[in-house]
Amino acid sequence: MSWRLRVTHTTQYRYASPVTQSYNEVRLTPRSDRRQNVVVSRVETHPATRAYRYSDYWGTTVTSFDLHAPHTELTVVGSSVVETGGEVSPVGGATWTDLRGEDVLDRYTEYLGWTSTSPATASSPPGPGNSAVVSVPWTPSMPPPLGSIPR
């Protein structure tokens, strides 16, 4: 089943005395991916500002704006329309060569280093699909249930 949803978020700032310089970044734009498509998205401010958008390190859309006129209130409204899709099967069929590709290494480099739970001496499983099964013995034991932690 798919849905079309309208999402609106409002943030308001009120200042005790006039502010003459305000520099802002907001992350109010939903992501488009295999399960969700952003039909339209906008960020509006009152007082009006000139804004520009860019993608940050993690691929999130950032709307940046600044205001240099004296103001005692600032309202930021993010509104979007998204369409969701049905269940999507996981991507399958990746090989170790695919996962060692330049685009993957660049995008996920902070997650790919060796750690105490993924030692460099570990033997490689036959394929990426079996990695989770093989890595289970490396993971530390589960923490105690929340109610059993002494206070």
Secondary structure, 3 states (H helix, E strand, C coil): CCEEEEEEEEEEEEEEEEECCEEEEECCCCCCCCCEEEEEEEEEEECCCCEEEEECCCCCEEEEEEECCCEEEEEEEEEEEEEECCCCCCCCCCCHHHHCCHHHHHHCHHHCCCECCECCCCCCCCCHHHHHHHHHHHCCCCCCCHHHCCC
